[in-house]
Amino acid sequence: MANNHQIRVPLDVPPETRAVFEQNFRSMTHGTGRLMLFAGDQKVEHLNDDFSGPGIHPDDSDPEHLFRIASQARIGVFATQLGLIARYGEEYPAIPYLVKLNGKTNLIAPEQQDPLSTCWYSVPEIVAFQKRSHLSIHGVGYTVYPGSVYEHKMLREAAQIVLQAHEHGLVAVLWMYPRGKYVKNEKDPHLSAGACGIAACLGSDFVKINAPKQAGGSSAMLLKEAVLAAGLTGVICAGGTAMDPVTFLHELHEQIHIGGASGNATGRNIHQRALPEAIRLCNAISALTFDNADMKSALEIFLGKRA
C-alpha cells in the first residue's frame, strides 16, 4: 500500500497542534491509515496468566521482553502503561508508544460485579512526561465497558480523554468491550457494531474490539456491520488467545480485506513466543497491515524465508 493516505484531522484538534496530530497519526499508521498495535497492557488485565505457564516462552516472564520485541520488530505502536514506559523507556527511546490510561484485573468476574475501570493518569500528565522524557508518545488508550452499570463514569472519562488528546495532538484509541450482568453475549455482532458506534460518538480515532462471533458465521463477514457503524473511526480487532500462526495471520488478512478493518491489535500471540519468532510474527502482521502483503508473503516473513 502506498504511503499516501489522506489524514482526516478532527475539528477538535486546534490549529496549533494540527501538524503534531498529523505526524503522530502518520507515524503510527506508516502513512497507510491502518494501525498495527502491539498490545502490552495485559500484565494488569490478566495478571501473570499471559506471561507464565504451559506454551509460553520463559522470556515472557520478564517485562523487558515486551520492549525488546517492540524495539526490534516493525510495529505501528506499542501500547502499555506509563509505569513500564518510565522504567524501560530510557533504554528503548526509539519505540513508538501509546500510553494506556486505565486498567483493571480479572480477579472479579463480570457476573460477580459489573466492571469499572477509571483513569490512572490524565492526558496533561502524559504530555508533561513526554516533554521531560523526549520519548515518542504518539497516543493514549482507554477501556470502556458498555453495558456495565458504571458505564456512565467511563463514558465521561473517555470523552474527556479523546478531547484532551486531540487538543495536544495525540491519537486516541478506545478499547470497547461490552461487559457486565446485562450483557448476554459480548461478541454479538450487533452489539459489537453498537460499541463501535459509541467510539465514533466519543470521537475516537481507532476503536479496539473483540472480533464478533456467531455460530456458523465468518468473523470477518460479521465485522462489516461494526466497520460501517464506526464511520470514520478505524476498527481494529483484539488478537485474543494464542493460536496457530497460519490461522492467526489468515484471520487478520480476512478482517482487513473482507471485514474492512483498519488494522489489528495483537498481544499474547506475539509476546508469548521467543524473541526471534515474536519479531518475525510482528513483521508478518505489519506486512499484511501496511504493505497489503498476501498470505504467502506474510507466511514467508514469519518463517524467515524473506525479510
C-alpha positions in Angstrom: 0.0 0.0 0.0 1.4 3.4 -1.0 2.0 5.8 1.9 -0.4 8.4 0.6 -3.3 8.0 2.9 -5.1 11.3 3.4 -5.4 12.1 7.1 -8.7 13.5 8.3 -7.9 15.7 11.2 -10.9 16.1 13.6 -12.1 19.6 14.3 -11.3 19.3 18.0 -7.6 19.3 17.1 -6.7 23.0 17.4 -4.7 24.7 14.6 -1.6 24.9 16.7 -1.4 21.1 17.2 -2.7 20.0 13.8 0.8 19.3 12.5 1.6 17.3 15.6 -1.5 15.2 15.3 -0.8 14.5 11.6 2.7 13.4 12.4 1.6 11.1 15.2 -1.1 9.6 13.0 1.2 9.2 10.1 3.9 7.6 12.2 1.5 5.1 13.9 0.0 4.0 10.6 3.1 4.2 8.5 1.2 6.6 6.2 -1.5 4.0 5.4 -4.3 4.9 7.7 -4.1 1.3 9.2 -2.8 0.6 12.6 -0.7 -2.4 13.8 -1.0 -2.1 17.6 1.3 -4.3 19.7 -0.6 -4.7 23.0 1.5 -4.9 26.1 -1.1 -3.9 28.7 -2.1 -7.4 29.9 0.1 -7.6 33.0 -2.7 -5.7 34.7 -5.7 -7.1 32.8 -4.7 -10.8 33.1 -2.1 -10.7 35.8 0.6 -13.3 35.2 -1.7 -15.7 33.3 -0.4 -14.4 29.9 3.2 -14.4 30.9 4.0 -17.7 32.6 2.7 -21.2 32.1 2.4 -24.0 29.5 3.1 -23.0 26.0 4.5 -19.6 27.0 8.2 -19.0 26.4 10.2 -18.4 29.6 11.4 -15.0 28.3 7.9 -13.6 28.6 8.1 -13.6 32.4 10.4 -10.6 32.1 8.6 -7.3 31.3 11.6 -6.2 29.2 10.7 -8.9 26.7 7.9 -6.7 25.5 10.3 -3.8 24.9 12.8 -6.0 23.1 10.1 -7.1 20.7 8.8 -3.5 20.2 12.3 -2.1 19.6 13.4 -4.8 17.1 10.2 -5.5 15.2 8.2 -3.4 12.7 5.1 -2.2 14.5 2.8 0.8 14.5 2.7 1.5 18.2 3.4 -0.3 21.5 0.6 0.1 24.0 1.4 -0.3 27.6 1.2 1.5 31.0 3.2 4.6 31.8 5.0 2.9 34.7 6.6 0.4 32.4 7.5 3.1 29.9 9.1 5.1 32.7 11.1 2.1 33.9 12.3 0.9 30.5 11.9 3.8 28.1 15.4 5.2 28.7 16.9 2.0 27.2 14.3 1.9 24.4 13.8 5.5 23.2 13.0 4.7 19.6 9.9 2.7 20.3 6.6 4.4 19.2 4.5 4.4 22.4 0.8 4.6 23.2 0.0 5.1 26.9 -2.8 3.0 28.3 -4.6 5.3 30.8 -6.7 2.8 32.7 -6.8 -0.9 33.7 -8.3 -3.4 36.0 -7.5 -7.0 36.9 -9.6 -10.1 36.1 -9.9 -11.2 39.7 -13.5 -10.0 40.0 -15.7 -11.7 37.3 -18.4 -9.7 35.5 -21.1 -12.0 36.9 -19.9 -11.1 40.4 -19.7 -7.3 39.9 -20.1 -5.1 36.8 -16.7 -3.8 35.7 -15.4 -0.3 36.4 -12.0 0.9 35.1 -11.1 4.5 35.7 -8.1 6.7 34.8 -4.8 6.3 36.4 -3.3 9.4 34.8 -4.6 12.5 33.0 -3.7 13.4 29.4 -1.8 16.6 30.6 0.3 14.4 32.9 1.2 12.2 29.9 2.1 15.2 27.8 4.3 16.6 30.6 6.1 13.2 30.9 6.6 13.1 27.1 8.2 16.6 27.2 10.5 15.5 30.1 11.5 12.1 28.7 11.6 13.1 25.0 10.1 9.7 24.2 8.0 9.1 21.1 4.5 9.0 22.6 2.0 9.1 19.8 -1.3 8.5 21.5 -3.3 7.3 24.5 -5.7 4.5 25.1 -8.6 3.8 27.4 -11.0 0.9 28.0 -14.8 1.4 28.3 -17.2 -1.4 29.3 -20.6 -0.6 27.7 -23.4 -2.4 29.5 -21.8 -2.1 32.9 -23.8 -0.2 35.5 -20.8 2.1 35.7 -20.6 2.8 32.0 -21.6 6.5 32.6 -18.4 7.1 34.6 -16.2 5.5 31.9 -18.0 7.2 29.0 -17.4 10.6 30.6 -13.8 9.9 31.2 -13.4 8.6 27.6 -15.0 11.7 26.2 -12.6 13.9 28.1 -9.6 11.8 27.2 -10.4 12.0 23.5 -10.9 15.7 23.6 -7.7 16.4 25.6 -5.7 14.0 23.5 -6.7 15.8 20.3 -6.1 19.2 21.9 -2.5 18.1 22.5 -2.1 16.5 19.0 -2.3 12.9 20.3 -4.1 10.0 18.7 -6.9 8.4 20.8 -7.7 4.7 20.8 -10.6 3.3 22.8 -10.9 -0.3 23.8 -14.7 -1.1 23.7 -15.7 -4.3 25.5 -19.4 -4.8 26.3 -19.4 -6.5 29.6 -21.5 -6.8 32.8 -24.5 -8.7 34.1 -26.8 -7.1 31.5 -24.6 -8.3 28.6 -25.6 -11.7 27.5 -23.1 -12.1 24.6 -20.2 -9.6 24.5 -19.2 -10.8 21.0 -22.6 -10.5 19.4 -22.1 -8.8 16.0 -24.9 -6.3 16.5 -23.6 -5.4 19.9 -20.1 -5.1 18.6 -21.4 -2.6 16.0 -23.1 -0.7 18.7 -19.9 -0.5 20.7 -18.1 0.9 17.6 -20.8 3.5 17.2 -20.2 4.6 20.8 -16.5 5.1 20.0 -17.4 7.1 16.9 -19.7 9.3 19.0 -16.8 9.8 21.5 -14.6 11.0 18.6 -12.0 8.2 18.9 -9.5 7.8 16.1 -9.5 4.0 16.4 -11.7 1.5 18.3 -10.4 -1.9 19.5 -13.0 -4.6 19.9 -13.1 -8.3 20.3 -13.8 -9.9 16.9 -17.6 -10.6 16.7 -18.6 -14.2 16.7 -21.8 -16.1 15.7 -22.4 -19.8 15.2 -21.8 -20.6 11.5 -20.7 -17.1 10.6 -17.3 -15.8 9.4 -15.9 -13.3 11.9 -14.6 -11.2 9.0 -18.0 -11.0 7.4 -19.6 -10.3 10.8 -17.2 -7.4 11.2 -18.7 -5.4 8.3 -21.6 -4.1 10.4 -19.2 -2.8 13.1 -17.0 -1.1 10.5 -20.0 0.7 9.0 -21.2 1.7 12.4 -17.8 3.2 13.3 -17.8 5.6 10.3 -14.5 7.5 10.2 -13.3 5.7 13.4 -11.0 2.9 12.4 -11.9 -0.6 13.7 -9.2 -2.9 14.9 -9.7 -6.4 16.5 -8.0 -7.8 19.5 -5.8 -10.8 18.8 -7.2 -12.9 21.6 -5.7 -16.1 22.9 -2.7 -17.7 21.3 -3.4 -19.8 18.2 -1.6 -21.4 15.3 0.3 -18.5 13.4 -1.1 -19.6 10.0 -4.7 -19.5 11.3 -4.0 -16.2 13.1 -2.5 -14.5 10.0 -5.3 -15.7 7.9 -7.9 -14.2 10.3 -6.1 -10.9 10.2 -5.9 -10.9 6.4 -9.7 -11.6 6.2 -10.5 -9.0 8.8 -8.9 -6.3 6.7 -9.8 -7.5 3.2 -13.3 -8.9 3.9 -14.4 -7.1 7.1 -12.9 -3.8 6.3 -10.9 -3.5 9.5 -8.3 -0.7 9.8 -5.6 -3.0 11.2 -5.2 -5.1 14.2 -4.2 -5.2 17.9 -2.1 -8.2 19.0 -0.6 -9.1 22.3 -0.4 -12.7 23.5 0.0 -14.1 20.0 3.2 -12.1 19.8 4.9 -11.8 23.2 4.3 -15.4 24.4 6.9 -16.5 21.8 10.7 -16.5 21.9 12.1 -13.2 20.7 13.2 -14.1 17.2 9.8 -15.8 16.5 7.9 -12.9 18.0 9.8 -10.4 15.8 9.1 -12.4 12.7 5.4 -12.6 13.5 5.3 -8.9 14.2 6.9 -8.3 10.8 4.4 -10.6 9.1 1.5 -8.8 10.7 2.9 -5.5 9.7 3.4 -6.6 6.1 -0.3 -7.6 6.0 -1.3 -4.3 7.6 0.9 -1.7 6.0 2.0 -3.3 2.7 -1.1 -5.2 1.6 1.0 -8.4 1.5 -0.7 -11.6 0.6 -0.8 -14.6 2.9 2.0 -16.4 1.1 4.4 -13.4 1.6 3.3 -12.9 5.2 4.0 -16.6 5.9 7.4 -16.4 4.3 8.3 -13.5 6.5 7.1 -15.4 9.6 9.1 -18.5 8.6 12.2 -16.4 8.0 12.3 -17.0 4.2 12.2 -13.3 3.4 12.9 -10.1 5.2 
